[in-house]
Amino acid sequence: MTVAERITRWIAQIHASSQAALAVRLVIALAGAIALVVPGVQDWDQVDVVVLVGPALLIACVVLPDSLASLMFMAVVAGGWLFRAPSGVSWGVVVTGIALLAVHLASAFAAQIPSYAQVSRRALQRWLLPAMIAALLAPVVAVAAALVRDAEVPGSLLVTVAALAAATAAVWFASGQSAIDRES
């Protein structure tokens, strides 16, 4: 198959894709761009690998959400932050964390379906509620964990783990999952 045939097939698949598949890929692109830009505009020196490899990984995340590109993108952005950023919690940390969470959730949803699949809006809406709960709970848990850590409360690790477990349970139940398998 020639390059021209592959491009023609890829364009035909894009035309055949549903609005939900395109919307999820748009979320990946937008959240990934935010995750790249926010650390880049901070006053500390950014790790060069984020600037060099991040945009290529983001493009791969959008085009191939079922590959390791999303994991690598999140590892590069988070690793760049961990190597050079200050240790305090700031708005930049919260925004970057929410952007990475959105990339993760949207990539997980998009990886389940081919780009040319017809997906109903109902499937997208069913995914949206747990995604919004996770996006809203992530900064709350992060700030609460930072406050508990700074207070040097005995058992603060237990409090942090309990908060994360409660957030995970809230997302799990909002997604309509059941701990007991139901045969239908």
C-alpha positions as CSV (number, residue, x, y, z in Angstrom):
1,M,0.0,0.0,0.0
2,T,1.4,3.4,-1.0
3,V,1.6,6.4,1.2
4,A,-1.2,8.1,-0.9
5,E,-3.5,5.1,-0.4
6,R,-2.8,5.1,3.3
7,I,-3.6,8.8,3.6
8,T,-6.8,8.4,1.5
9,R,-7.9,5.5,3.7
10,W,-7.1,7.5,6.9
11,I,-9.1,10.5,5.6
12,A,-12.1,8.2,4.7
13,Q,-12.0,6.8,8.2
14,I,-12.1,10.3,9.7
15,H,-15.1,11.1,7.6
16,A,-16.8,7.9,8.7
17,S,-16.1,8.5,12.4
18,S,-18.8,9.5,14.8
19,Q,-19.0,12.8,16.7
20,A,-18.2,11.1,20.0
21,A,-14.9,9.6,18.7
22,L,-13.9,13.0,17.3
23,A,-14.9,14.8,20.5
24,V,-12.8,12.5,22.7
25,R,-9.8,13.0,20.4
26,L,-10.3,16.7,20.6
27,V,-10.3,16.5,24.4
28,I,-7.0,14.5,24.2
29,A,-5.5,17.2,22.0
30,L,-6.8,20.2,24.1
31,A,-5.9,18.7,27.5
32,G,-2.5,17.6,26.2
33,A,-1.8,21.1,24.9
34,I,-2.7,22.5,28.3
35,A,-0.4,19.9,30.0
36,L,2.4,21.0,27.8
37,V,1.9,24.8,28.0
38,V,1.2,25.3,31.7
39,P,4.6,23.8,32.9
40,G,6.3,25.7,30.0
41,V,5.1,29.1,31.2
42,Q,6.2,28.6,34.9
43,D,9.1,30.6,36.2
44,W,11.3,27.5,36.8
45,D,13.4,25.9,34.0
46,Q,11.6,23.2,32.1
47,V,13.2,19.9,31.3
48,D,14.2,19.9,27.6
49,V,12.9,16.5,26.9
50,V,9.3,17.7,27.5
51,V,9.6,20.4,24.9
52,L,11.3,18.1,22.4
53,V,9.3,14.9,22.8
54,G,6.0,16.1,24.3
55,P,4.4,17.5,21.1
56,A,5.2,14.3,19.1
57,L,3.8,12.1,21.8
58,L,0.7,14.3,22.0
59,I,0.1,13.8,18.2
60,A,0.6,10.1,18.7
61,C,-2.0,10.2,21.6
62,V,-4.6,11.8,19.4
63,V,-4.0,9.5,16.4
64,L,-3.3,6.2,18.3
65,P,-5.0,6.5,21.7
66,D,-4.8,2.7,22.2
67,S,-1.0,2.8,22.1
68,L,1.6,3.5,24.7
69,A,1.8,7.1,23.5
70,S,-0.6,8.4,26.2
71,L,1.3,6.7,29.0
72,M,4.6,8.0,27.7
73,F,3.2,11.5,27.3
74,M,2.0,11.5,30.9
75,A,5.3,10.1,32.1
76,V,7.3,12.8,30.2
77,V,5.1,15.7,31.4
78,A,4.9,14.5,35.0
79,G,8.6,13.5,35.0
80,G,9.6,16.9,33.8
81,W,7.6,18.5,36.5
82,L,9.0,16.2,39.2
83,F,12.6,16.8,38.2
84,R,12.6,20.6,38.1
85,A,9.5,22.0,39.7
86,P,9.2,23.3,43.3
87,S,7.6,20.9,45.7
88,G,4.7,23.2,46.8
89,V,1.2,22.9,45.5
90,S,0.3,25.7,43.1
91,W,-2.3,26.4,40.5
92,G,0.1,25.2,37.9
93,V,0.3,21.8,39.5
94,V,-3.5,21.6,39.8
95,V,-4.1,22.6,36.2
96,T,-1.4,20.3,34.9
97,G,-2.8,17.4,37.0
98,I,-6.3,17.9,35.7
99,A,-5.1,18.1,32.1
100,L,-3.1,14.9,32.5
101,L,-6.2,13.3,34.1
102,A,-8.3,14.4,31.1
103,V,-5.7,13.0,28.7
104,H,-5.8,9.7,30.7
105,L,-9.5,9.4,30.8
106,A,-10.1,10.5,27.2
107,S,-7.4,8.1,25.9
108,A,-8.9,5.2,27.9
109,F,-12.3,5.9,26.3
110,A,-10.9,6.4,22.8
111,A,-8.8,3.3,23.1
112,Q,-11.9,1.2,23.4
113,I,-13.3,2.1,20.0
114,P,-11.7,2.4,16.6
115,S,-11.6,6.0,15.2
116,Y,-14.1,5.0,12.4
117,A,-16.7,3.4,14.8
118,Q,-20.1,4.8,15.2
119,V,-20.6,5.6,18.9
120,S,-23.8,7.0,20.3
121,R,-23.9,10.1,22.5
122,R,-25.2,7.9,25.3
123,A,-21.9,6.2,25.5
124,L,-20.1,9.5,25.7
125,Q,-22.5,10.8,28.3
126,R,-22.0,7.7,30.4
127,W,-18.3,8.3,30.4
128,L,-18.6,12.0,31.1
129,L,-20.1,11.8,34.6
130,P,-17.2,9.7,36.1
131,A,-14.7,11.8,34.2
132,M,-16.1,15.0,35.7
133,I,-16.2,13.5,39.2
134,A,-12.6,12.5,38.9
135,A,-11.6,15.9,37.5
136,L,-13.3,17.7,40.4
137,L,-12.1,15.3,43.1
138,A,-8.4,15.3,42.0
139,P,-7.5,18.8,43.1
140,V,-9.6,18.5,46.3
141,V,-7.7,15.3,47.3
142,A,-4.3,16.9,46.3
143,V,-4.9,20.0,48.4
144,A,-6.3,18.0,51.3
145,A,-3.2,15.8,51.2
146,A,-0.9,18.8,51.1
147,L,-2.6,20.3,54.1
148,V,-2.4,17.1,56.1
149,R,1.2,16.7,55.1
150,D,2.1,20.2,56.2
151,A,0.2,19.8,59.5
152,E,2.3,16.7,60.3
153,V,-0.7,14.8,61.6
154,P,0.0,11.3,62.8
155,G,-1.4,8.8,60.2
156,S,-1.4,11.4,57.4
157,L,-0.5,8.6,54.9
158,L,-3.6,6.7,56.0
159,V,-5.7,9.8,55.6
160,T,-4.4,10.4,52.1
161,V,-4.9,6.8,51.0
162,A,-8.4,6.9,52.5
163,A,-9.2,10.0,50.5
164,L,-7.9,8.5,47.3
165,A,-9.9,5.3,48.0
166,A,-13.1,7.3,48.5
167,A,-12.5,9.2,45.3
168,T,-11.9,6.0,43.4
169,A,-15.1,4.5,44.9
170,A,-17.1,7.7,43.9
171,V,-15.9,7.4,40.3
172,W,-16.6,3.6,40.3
173,F,-20.1,4.0,41.4
174,A,-20.8,7.0,39.2
175,S,-19.8,4.9,36.2
176,G,-22.6,2.4,36.9
177,Q,-20.3,-0.5,37.7
178,S,-21.1,-3.2,40.1
179,A,-18.8,-5.2,42.4
180,I,-21.0,-8.2,41.7
181,D,-21.1,-9.7,38.2
182,R,-24.6,-9.7,36.8
183,E,-25.6,-12.1,34.2
184,S,-27.9,-10.5,31.7
